[in-house]
Amino acid sequence: MNKKAIFITGATSGIGRIITELCIEKGYTVYATGRNESSLVTLSRMGAIVFQADLSELEDIDRVCEQLPSIDIAIINAGVGIFNNAFDLDDEDIENMINVNVKAPIYLSNRLAKKMIIQKSGHFIFIGSQAGKVPTKKASVYAASKHAITGFANGLRMELASYNIQVTAIYPGPIDTPFLQKADTTNNYRETMKPFLLKPEKVASEVLKVIEKTVREVNLPRIMSITSKLYAVAPSLVEKLGSGFFNKK
């Protein structure tokens, strides 16, 4: 049995659920958090230690971090998105994306890093998004939240390097999970991107790989690393080519 202790957020659905199940199967000690009580019960029966929590609430973040023992790896996966123009979003939608996608990872890292520094080892794995590198219309706020995590992960990596704590960022393109239905109730994005959607199992398997072999970042699909580099030197071209990926209305 592998004795690494792994903490996973957003463990009750999508790739978080698959990552959690794979980690349990691998024999890791798994601490999982999410909102869905029934999913947490299932994960508990599979062998995970579970915490029900809403990571948009600082009190819940503090409660989970206080209950966690020393961990080797933190997989910061929980995220929400609403695909709409910035001027069409409700304040509540904006606040929720910022709270869950930006504040929660930073608060969690702040608290968990202190414990990792004491034990002189650790590994953060952030599940980011290609949207944080190459934004598209109807995703400006979501892209902003993911861009924040890109910057945070890169800075945190340098801050923790001398403490033997690693930081990896995973940047997947759109994934075929229920996240898309919640993000875009019109289903236009899913239909447009259907040929390019990543299988959640593929993303989860890549996360499992970096648990054992740490790398700086992983871009999925691999070609997306070229797209982000091209965007850095020719943003107008990439924006023009990507303009049809969202509903034009």
Secondary structure, DSSP 8 states (H G I E B T S, - for coil): ----EEEEESTTSHHHHHHHHHHHHHT-EEEEEES-HHHHHHHHHHT-EEEE--TTSHHHHHHHHHH----SEEEE-------S-GGGS-HHHHHHHHIIIIIHHHHHHHHHHHHHHHHT-EEEEEE--GGGTS--TT-HHHHHHHHHHHHHHHHHHHHHGGGTEEEEEEEE--BSSHHHHHH-TT-HHHHHHGGG-B-HHHHHHHHHHHHHS--SEEEESTTHHHHHHHHHH-HHHHHHHTGGGS---
